């Protein structure tokens, strides 16, 4: 059975592969103003430049962020898990093992969760790291349809040598992001990979249509769940939604983002700096806090709890509108349901030895502008735990990645350790030596 995207080769763009390869060589060498780069599609050229400036390597397999049980648990809980049957039906016609194409579905960070399709092609793409659990974001492998579609927030087609990573030059791909039908937040990405046929106009229309069909399916499922939710006998009092998951995002953010999921759907709200500090302290101290202790953690010592109480009233009003299950109880102040934080997720990953995944999940310091004593203490504990894991347990490639984030860039000890671990003839040694010398001079 022929695939619905297949077209004649004559209808495909006849861009010179040799020209693109030579332009790519100039870009990788740092010659960003070479005239040949102007012959490359702007979308591809701009993605190449982003990749080059982020020091993405032009060769080598992508990092594996999720493995075995961790991968299985993550994808079972992912919102796109329920749509996989639909995706297969639309993109893998006939016998999936002989379709001449591979489909991949990834999360919003570019990590591939499902790889299915032609058996023979999969045996070939495995060698370049196109496997479940691998990170195919632009930051990890440079220009590719999945990563660039996520970076731009729209469907993308990448042909052969337009890929930033040379290992991927034999392949072409089309990908489109999938968004939450209500919040419009990106949930993941759908990709088809194969030969020239998968970058036809028909292929792009099909992948876009599949992404929209998945979004519609998610919306229908939510509406059905809401209609099936039992109502209270009293018509004057609506049933309070039961929160299935609540997450406070505080890493690298001055304004924390609270996301909640329930049978009624998802909600998201940005919090003020003070409300973020209060919720974070209650999330960290799940056993509860007295008014005096919470006030001390949020405002500092020698501040009366009377200062805290009006802020708690305002926070309760915000939560009653957006996440009623999270309205704090008093005496002591505590949250009635568990509130996860992305910072605690990083600590949990470090405890399990998933250093690469933890580093990927670490988006920056906890509420970096907050001066609340409790936040400052927690911020430092997360940063210290990450650094300790990097210095004592991380592999060389993870340590080198740590050296590229702000916390690691000025960490002379981490740079020296990476230098010791590098092979004697590694081309990366010179750059590390120069950075260490600059830090020492400063």
C-alpha positions in Angstrom: 0.0 0.0 0.0 1.5 3.3 -1.0 1.9 6.1 1.5 -0.4 9.1 1.1 2.5 11.5 1.0 4.4 9.8 -1.9 4.9 11.9 -5.0 7.1 11.7 -8.1 10.7 12.7 -7.6 10.3 15.4 -10.3 8.0 17.4 -8.1 10.6 17.7 -5.3 12.8 20.9 -5.0 16.1 20.4 -6.9 18.4 22.1 -4.5 22.1 21.2 -5.0 23.1 18.8 -2.3 26.8 19.7 -2.9 26.1 23.4 -2.5 24.3 22.8 0.8 27.1 20.5 2.0 29.8 23.1 1.2 27.8 25.9 2.9 27.4 23.6 5.9 31.2 23.1 6.0 31.8 26.9 6.0 29.2 27.4 8.7 30.7 24.8 11.0 34.2 26.3 10.4 32.8 29.7 11.7 32.6 31.4 8.3 29.1 32.8 8.9 29.4 35.4 6.1 30.5 33.0 3.3 28.4 33.7 0.2 27.4 30.1 -0.2 25.3 30.4 3.0 23.0 32.8 1.2 22.0 30.0 -1.2 20.7 28.0 1.8 17.0 28.4 2.8 16.7 31.1 5.5 14.9 28.7 7.8 17.8 26.3 7.6 20.5 28.9 7.7 19.1 30.5 10.8 18.8 27.2 12.5 22.4 26.3 11.6 23.5 29.6 13.1 21.6 28.9 16.3 23.1 25.5 16.5 26.6 26.8 15.9 26.3 29.6 18.5 25.2 27.0 21.0 28.3 24.9 20.2 26.3 21.9 19.0 28.7 19.3 17.5 28.2 18.6 13.8 28.8 14.9 14.4 28.0 12.3 17.0 24.9 10.7 18.4 22.4 12.7 20.5 22.3 12.3 24.3 20.0 9.6 25.6 17.9 11.4 28.2 15.4 8.6 29.1 16.1 4.9 29.4 14.2 1.6 30.2 11.7 2.0 33.1 12.1 5.7 33.3 11.2 6.0 29.6 8.3 3.7 29.9 6.8 5.4 33.0 7.3 8.9 31.4 5.5 8.0 28.1 2.7 6.2 29.8 1.9 9.4 31.6 2.4 11.7 28.6 -0.7 13.4 27.2 0.1 12.1 23.6 0.0 8.4 24.8 -3.8 8.3 24.2 -3.4 9.5 20.7 -0.8 7.0 19.4 -3.4 4.7 17.8 -4.7 7.7 15.8 -1.2 8.7 14.8 -0.4 5.2 13.6 -3.6 5.0 11.6 -3.0 8.3 9.8 0.7 8.0 9.1 1.4 4.3 8.9 -0.9 2.9 6.2 -1.0 -0.8 5.5 1.7 -3.0 7.1 3.7 -0.6 9.4 6.9 -2.6 9.2 7.1 -2.1 5.4 5.9 1.5 4.9 9.2 2.9 3.8 9.0 5.6 6.5 9.5 6.0 10.3 7.3 8.0 12.5 8.5 9.5 15.8 6.5 11.2 18.5 8.4 13.3 21.0 7.7 15.5 24.0 8.0 19.3 24.2 11.7 19.1 25.1 12.5 17.2 21.9 13.0 13.8 23.6 11.7 11.0 21.3 9.2 8.8 23.1 7.8 6.5 20.3 9.7 5.3 17.2 7.7 3.1 14.8 7.5 2.2 11.2 9.6 0.5 8.5 11.7 -2.2 10.2 14.6 -2.0 7.8 14.9 1.8 8.0 14.8 1.7 11.8 17.8 -0.6 11.8 19.7 2.1 9.9 18.5 5.1 11.8 19.3 3.4 15.1 23.0 4.0 14.3 22.6 7.8 14.3 20.7 7.8 17.6 17.2 8.1 16.3 15.8 6.0 19.1 13.3 6.3 21.9 14.7 8.3 24.8 17.1 10.3 22.7 17.1 14.1 22.7 16.6 15.6 19.3 16.1 19.2 20.3 18.1 21.9 18.4 20.3 22.3 21.5 21.2 18.6 21.3 21.6 17.8 17.6 21.1 21.1 15.8 18.8 21.4 12.8 16.3 18.6 12.4 12.6 18.6 11.7 11.5 17.6 15.3 13.9 20.0 17.0 13.4 22.9 14.7 9.6 22.5 14.6 9.7 22.8 18.4 12.0 25.8 18.3 9.8 27.7 15.8 6.4 26.4 17.0 5.3 25.3 13.5 5.7 22.5 11.0 9.2 22.2 9.3 10.7 20.1 6.5 14.5 19.4 6.5 16.0 17.7 3.4 19.2 15.6 3.6 22.2 17.8 3.9 20.2 20.6 5.5 20.5 18.7 8.8 23.2 20.2 11.0 24.5 16.8 12.1 26.4 15.1 9.3 25.2 11.7 10.4 21.6 12.6 9.5 22.5 13.9 5.9 21.2 10.6 4.3 17.7 11.3 5.6 14.9 13.8 5.2 12.0 14.6 7.6 8.9 16.5 8.2 7.6 17.4 11.7 4.9 19.5 13.3 4.3 20.5 17.0 1.2 19.4 18.9 -0.4 21.9 21.2 -2.8 21.6 24.2 -6.2 22.4 22.7 -7.0 24.8 25.5 -3.8 26.4 26.9 -2.0 26.2 23.4 1.1 25.0 25.3 3.3 22.7 23.1 2.8 19.1 24.3 5.1 17.4 21.8 6.0 16.8 18.2 5.1 14.4 15.4 7.8 13.5 12.8 8.1 11.4 9.7 11.6 10.4 8.6 12.7 8.6 5.4 13.7 9.4 1.9 12.9 12.4 -0.4 9.2 11.5 -0.4 8.7 12.6 3.2 9.5 16.3 2.4 6.8 16.7 -0.3 4.1 19.2 0.1 1.6 16.4 0.6 3.7 15.1 3.5 3.6 18.4 5.2 -0.1 18.7 4.8 -0.6 15.2 6.2 1.6 15.8 9.3 0.0 19.1 10.0 -3.4 17.5 9.6 -2.4 14.7 12.0 -1.3 17.2 14.6 -4.6 19.0 14.4 -6.5 15.7 14.5 -4.7 14.8 17.7 -5.5 18.2 19.3 -9.1 17.7 18.4 -9.1 14.2 19.9 -7.6 15.5 23.1 -10.3 18.2 23.3 -13.1 15.6 22.7 -11.7 13.3 25.4 -11.7 16.2 27.9 -15.2 17.3 27.1 -16.4 13.7 27.5 -14.6 13.4 30.8 -16.2 16.6 32.0 -19.7 15.5 30.9 -19.3 12.2 32.7 -18.2 13.8 36.0 -20.9 13.3 38.6 -22.8 16.4 39.7 -23.7 17.2 43.3 -27.4 17.0 44.2 -27.5 20.6 45.1 -27.7 22.6 41.8 -26.5 25.8 43.5 -23.1 24.4 44.4 -20.8 23.1 41.7 -18.5 20.1 42.4 -14.9 21.1 43.2 -12.6 19.7 40.5 -10.2 17.1 41.9 -6.6 18.0 40.9 -4.7 15.0 39.5 -1.4 16.9 39.3 -0.1 20.3 40.3 3.3 21.6 39.4 5.0 24.8 40.4 7.7 25.9 37.9 10.4 28.0 39.6 13.6 27.2 37.8 15.0 30.2 36.0 11.8 32.1 36.5 11.2 35.3 38.4 7.5 34.8 38.1 6.6 31.2 39.0 4.1 29.3 36.8 1.5 27.1 38.4 0.1 24.3 36.2 -2.7 22.0 37.3 -4.4 19.1 35.6 -7.8 17.6 36.5 -10.6 15.8 34.9 -11.8 19.2 33.8 -8.6 20.0 31.8 -5.5 22.0 32.4 -5.0 25.5 33.9 -2.0 27.7 34.1 -1.3 30.9 36.0 1.7 33.1 36.7 2.2 34.1 40.3 3.6 37.2 41.9 7.0 37.0 43.5 5.5 36.9 47.0 2.9 34.3 46.2 5.5 32.2 44.4 7.7 32.2 47.6 4.8 31.2 49.8 3.7 28.3 47.6 7.3 27.1 47.2 7.8 27.0 50.9 4.6 25.1 51.4 5.6 22.7 48.7 9.0 22.1 50.2 7.6 21.8 53.8 4.7 19.5 53.1 4.2 18.7 56.8 3.0 22.3 57.2 4.4 25.5 58.8 3.3 27.8 61.6 2.4 31.4 60.7 5.6 32.5 62.5 7.9 30.1 60.6 6.3 30.7 57.2 6.6 34.5 57.8 10.2 34.1 58.7 10.9 32.0 55.5 9.1 34.5 53.3 9.9 37.9 54.8 12.8 37.2 57.1 13.3 37.3 60.9 11.7 39.9 63.2 8.7 40.4 60.8 5.3 40.1 62.4 3.0 37.3 61.1 0.4 40.1 60.7 2.4 41.0 57.5 1.8 37.5 56.1 -1.9 37.1 56.7 -3.3 39.7 54.2 -0.9 38.1 51.6 -2.4 34.7 52.4 -5.9 36.1 51.8 -4.9 37.4 48.4 -3.2 34.1 47.5 -6.3 32.1 48.5 -8.4 34.3 46.2 -6.0 33.6 43.3 -6.1 29.8 43.9 -9.9 29.7 44.4 -10.2 30.9 40.8 -7.5 28.8 39.2 -6.7 25.8 41.5 -9.3 25.5 44.3 -7.8 22.2 45.5 -4.6 24.0 46.4 -6.1 26.7 48.7 -3.9 26.4 51.8 -5.2 25.2 55.1 -4.2 27.0 58.3 -2.9 26.1 61.8 -0.5 25.1 60.5 -0.4 26.5 57.0 -0.2 23.5 54.6 -1.4 22.4 51.2 -4.3 19.9 51.1 -2.9 18.2 48.0 0.7 17.5 46.9 2.3 20.3 44.9 5.3 19.2 42.8 8.0 21.6 41.7 10.4 21.4 38.8 13.3 22.0 41.3 12.3 19.0 43.4 12.1 16.9 40.2 15.7 17.8 39.5 16.7 16.7 43.0 14.8 13.5 42.5 16.6 12.8 39.2 20.0 13.4 40.8 19.2 11.0 43.6 18.4 8.3 41.1 21.6 9.0 39.2 19.9 10.4 36.1 22.4 13.1 35.8 21.9 13.9 32.1 18.1 14.2 32.5 18.5 16.3 35.6 20.9 18.7 33.8 18.4 19.0 30.9 15.6 19.7 33.4 17.6 22.4 35.3 16.5 25.6 33.7 18.3 27.9 36.0 18.3 29.1 39.6 15.2 28.9 41.8 13.3 32.2 41.5 16.6 34.0 40.9 15.4 37.5 41.9 13.7 36.4 45.1 15.2 37.6 48.4 13.0 35.5 50.7 15.3 33.7 53.1 13.6 30.3 52.6 13.8 30.7 48.8 17.5 31.7 48.9 18.3 28.6 51.1 16.4 26.3 48.8 18.0 27.8 45.7 21.4 27.2 47.1 20.6 23.6 48.1 19.5 22.8 44.6 22.5 24.4 43.0 24.8 22.7 45.5 23.2 19.3 44.8 23.6 19.7 41.1 27.2 20.8 41.4 28.1 17.9 43.7 26.6 15.4 41.4 28.4 16.8 38.4 31.8 16.8 40.2 31.5 13.4 41.9 29.4 11.2 39.7 28.7 12.6 36.2 30.2 11.2 33.0 32.5 13.4 30.9 29.9 14.4 28.3 27.4 15.5 31.1 30.2 17.4 32.9 31.0 19.2 29.7 27.4 20.1 29.3 27.3 21.4 32.9 30.3 23.6 32.0 28.2 25.4 29.4 25.4 26.5 31.7 25.9 29.7 33.8 26.6 27.8 37.0 29.3 25.8 35.3 30.9 28.4 33.2 32.5 30.1 36.2 33.3 26.8 38.0 37.0 26.4 37.7 37.0 23.1 39.6 34.5 21.6 37.2 36.5 22.8 34.2 39.7 21.3 35.6 38.0 18.0 36.3 36.7 17.9 32.7 40.2 18.7 31.5 41.6 15.8 33.4 39.0 13.4 32.0 39.5 14.5 28.4 41.8 12.3 26.2 45.2 13.8 25.7 44.5 14.7 22.0 41.0 15.9 22.4 40.4 19.2 20.4 38.3 20.4 23.4 41.3 20.7 25.7 42.5 24.1 24.3 39.2 25.8 24.9 39.0 24.5 28.5 42.6 25.6 29.2 41.8 29.1 27.9 38.7 29.3 30.0 40.5 28.2 33.1 43.2 30.7 32.5 40.7 33.5 32.2 39.0 32.5 35.4 42.3 32.4 37.2 43.3 35.8 35.9 40.0 37.3 37.0 
